[in-house]
């Protein structure tokens, strides 16, 4: 497995997770995971973090190792992922995640033209989605926001900025918004920068669907919409993460930002439809 390391020191490393690779096993799939890569390259992390314990038929329990993994990204999401090398760092980072002290930024393509948020001193001109999330009553794989979600509901806050609007004609070519074209032959999309303030499972995907702008090519939440923009996978990328480094004399209280470059499919879509 070819994994790019974005940053590394004695306490942790940050990698650029490719799309299509799960962070850890679900106990069913035999495909290689990020956890497998960590164990292979950093065997001393085997007992760092918290294992996932799954209960199987007959009450048998299966232990899934998650070496040094403090947080996760969905299988089809690409981008920056932190991995702790020791238990002290794991707990230090885990505390920041649990107390919402870590700032995460994502890039995404979504269906439709998202309205530009109104300027506000309180939100800094960002759009805000503040709707609790719970399990879907219809799909065991899915979550839902607001009415209809199965309890327990968990608070979820997502902010976003509109970076660009995309209008594409029937020939899959970008068009100018001021050109008179049959609206039935136009496909609209938006390119967003997204800032989840909480860390719920599928949060960005669920909140984007809640405002009727699901993430492009989302295998669960796009409904009947077609794959688009050349994105054969979920069009979501974890572009940066900002957090406090563990105290070590030289780095006491230091704030660190790590960025993951846009993957090839994102760059191609931007070049084709925005630039």
C-alpha positions in Angstrom: 0.0 0.0 0.0 1.5 3.3 -1.1 0.8 5.9 1.7 2.2 9.4 1.6 3.4 10.7 5.0 2.6 14.4 5.4 4.4 14.9 8.7 6.1 12.7 11.3 7.8 13.2 14.6 8.5 10.9 17.7 4.9 11.2 18.9 2.7 10.9 15.9 2.4 11.0 12.1 0.0 12.4 9.6 -0.8 10.6 6.4 -2.6 11.4 3.2 -5.3 8.7 3.2 -6.2 7.6 -0.3 -9.9 7.2 -1.3 -11.1 3.6 -1.3 -9.1 2.4 1.7 -10.9 1.8 5.0 -9.2 3.2 8.2 -9.7 -0.1 10.0 -11.3 -3.4 9.5 -15.1 -4.0 10.0 -14.4 -7.6 10.7 -15.9 -8.7 7.4 -13.8 -7.3 4.5 -10.3 -8.8 4.0 -9.1 -5.8 2.0 -6.0 -4.1 3.4 -6.7 -1.1 5.7 -4.8 1.9 7.1 -4.5 0.0 10.4 -2.8 -2.9 8.5 -0.3 -0.4 7.0 0.4 1.1 10.5 1.0 -2.3 12.1 3.3 -3.2 9.2 5.4 0.0 9.3 5.1 0.9 13.0 4.7 -2.4 14.9 5.3 -0.7 18.3 1.9 0.9 17.9 0.1 -2.4 18.2 -1.4 -1.7 21.6 -1.7 2.1 21.2 -5.2 3.4 21.2 -8.5 1.6 21.7 -9.4 -1.7 20.0 -12.9 -2.2 18.5 -14.7 -5.2 20.1 -17.4 -6.7 17.9 -19.9 -9.3 19.1 -20.5 -12.2 16.7 -23.0 -15.0 16.6 -23.1 -17.2 19.7 -21.7 -14.3 21.9 -18.2 -14.7 20.5 -16.3 -11.4 20.6 -13.8 -10.3 17.9 -11.1 -7.7 18.7 -10.3 -5.3 15.8 -7.0 -3.5 16.3 -6.9 0.2 15.6 -3.2 1.0 16.3 -2.7 4.7 17.1 -5.9 5.7 15.2 -7.4 8.7 17.0 -10.1 9.5 14.4 -11.3 8.1 11.1 -12.3 9.1 7.6 -15.0 7.2 5.6 -13.6 4.7 3.2 -14.2 6.8 0.1 -13.0 10.1 1.7 -9.4 11.1 1.0 -7.1 13.4 3.0 -5.2 14.0 6.2 -5.4 11.4 9.0 -3.5 11.6 12.4 -2.0 8.5 14.0 -0.5 8.4 17.5 2.8 6.5 18.1 2.3 6.2 21.9 -0.6 6.1 24.4 0.2 9.4 25.9 -0.1 11.2 22.6 -3.2 9.2 21.7 -5.0 10.4 24.8 -3.7 13.9 24.3 -5.2 14.0 20.8 -8.3 12.2 21.7 -9.1 14.8 24.3 -8.8 17.6 21.7 -11.2 15.7 19.4 -13.7 15.0 22.2 -13.7 18.7 23.3 -13.9 20.0 19.7 -10.5 21.8 20.0 -9.3 20.4 16.7 -10.2 22.4 13.5 -10.9 20.3 10.4 -11.4 21.6 6.9 -12.8 19.7 4.0 -13.4 20.3 0.3 -16.4 18.9 -1.5 -18.4 19.0 -4.6 -22.2 18.9 -4.1 -25.2 18.7 -6.3 -27.1 22.0 -7.0 -26.3 25.7 -6.5 -25.7 26.3 -2.8 -26.8 29.8 -1.8 -23.9 32.0 -0.7 -24.3 32.5 3.1 -25.2 36.0 4.2 -22.4 38.0 5.7 -22.4 37.8 9.5 -19.9 38.8 12.2 -21.1 35.8 14.2 -20.4 33.2 11.4 -17.7 35.0 9.5 -19.9 34.8 6.3 -20.2 31.0 6.6 -23.3 29.0 6.2 -24.3 27.1 9.4 -26.1 23.8 9.6 -27.0 23.0 13.2 -29.2 19.9 13.2 -28.9 16.8 15.4 -28.0 13.5 13.8 -29.3 10.0 14.5 -29.6 6.6 12.8 -31.8 6.4 9.7 -35.1 4.5 10.3 -34.8 3.0 6.8 -31.2 2.1 6.1 -29.0 0.4 8.7 -25.9 1.9 6.9 -27.1 5.4 7.1 -27.7 8.3 9.4 -30.2 11.2 9.1 -30.6 14.7 10.4 -33.7 16.3 12.0 -37.2 14.8 11.9 -37.3 11.1 11.4 -33.9 10.3 12.9 -33.9 7.5 15.4 -32.7 8.4 18.9 -30.3 8.9 20.5 -29.8 12.1 18.6 -26.4 13.8 18.9 -25.7 17.5 18.4 -24.0 18.2 15.1 -22.8 21.5 13.7 -21.3 22.1 10.2 -20.2 25.4 8.7 -19.4 25.9 5.0 -18.3 28.5 2.4 -19.2 28.4 -1.3 -16.0 28.5 -3.4 -17.5 28.2 -6.8 -20.7 27.4 -8.7 -20.6 25.0 -11.7 -23.1 24.9 -14.5 -22.7 22.1 -17.1 -24.5 21.6 -20.3 -25.8 18.4 -21.9 -22.4 17.9 -23.6 -20.7 18.0 -20.2 -19.1 21.3 -20.9 -19.0 24.2 -18.4 -21.2 27.2 -19.3 -21.5 30.8 -18.2 -24.4 31.5 -15.9 -25.5 34.5 -18.0 -26.0 32.5 -21.2 -29.6 31.7 -22.0 -29.9 27.9 -22.1 -32.7 25.4 -21.6 -32.7 24.9 -17.9 -33.7 21.3 -18.3 -30.3 20.7 -20.1 -28.2 22.2 -17.3 -26.7 20.4 -14.4 -25.7 22.5 -11.4 -23.0 21.9 -8.8 -21.2 23.8 -6.1 -17.6 23.5 -4.8 -17.5 24.0 -1.0 -15.1 24.4 1.8 -16.6 22.7 4.9 -15.8 23.0 8.6 -17.4 20.3 10.8 -17.5 21.6 14.4 -18.5 18.3 15.8 -17.4 14.8 14.7 -20.5 12.7 14.1 -20.4 9.7 11.8 -21.2 10.8 8.2 -21.8 14.3 9.5 -20.9 16.3 6.4 -22.7 13.9 4.1 -25.8 13.8 6.2 -25.9 17.6 6.7 -25.4 18.3 3.0 -28.3 16.0 2.2 -30.3 17.7 4.8 -30.0 21.1 2.9 -30.8 19.2 -0.3 -27.2 19.4 -1.7 -25.8 15.9 -1.2 -22.1 15.3 -1.9 -21.4 14.3 -5.5 -21.3 10.6 -6.1 -22.1 9.7 -2.5 -23.0 6.0 -2.6 -25.5 6.3 0.3 -26.9 9.8 0.4 -27.2 11.0 -3.2 -30.5 9.2 -3.9 -31.3 8.8 -7.6 -28.7 11.4 -8.7 -26.0 10.2 -11.2 -22.3 10.0 -10.6 -20.9 13.4 -11.8 -17.9 15.6 -12.5 -15.8 12.5 -13.3 -15.9 11.6 -9.6 -16.3 7.8 -9.4 -16.1 8.0 -5.6 -17.5 10.3 -2.8 -16.3 13.8 -3.7 -15.1 14.6 -0.2 -11.5 15.4 0.8 -10.1 16.2 4.3 -7.8 19.1 3.2 -6.4 20.2 6.6 -6.3 19.7 10.3 -5.2 22.1 13.1 -4.4 21.0 16.6 -2.1 21.5 19.6 1.2 19.5 19.7 2.0 17.5 22.9 4.3 19.4 25.2 8.0 18.6 24.8 9.9 21.7 25.8 10.4 23.1 22.3 6.8 22.5 21.2 4.9 23.5 24.4 1.5 24.8 23.4 2.5 25.0 19.7 -0.4 24.9 17.2 0.2 22.7 14.1 -1.6 22.8 10.8 -1.2 19.9 8.4 -2.5 20.0 4.9 -3.2 17.2 2.4 -2.9 18.3 -1.3 -6.0 17.9 -3.5 -6.1 14.4 -5.1 -6.0 13.9 -8.9 -9.8 13.6 -9.4 -10.4 16.9 -7.6 -7.7 18.7 -9.6 -9.2 17.4 -12.8 -12.7 18.5 -11.9 -11.5 21.9 -11.0 -9.4 22.3 -14.2 -12.3 21.1 -16.3 -15.2 22.9 -14.8 -14.0 25.9 -12.8 -10.7 27.3 -14.1 
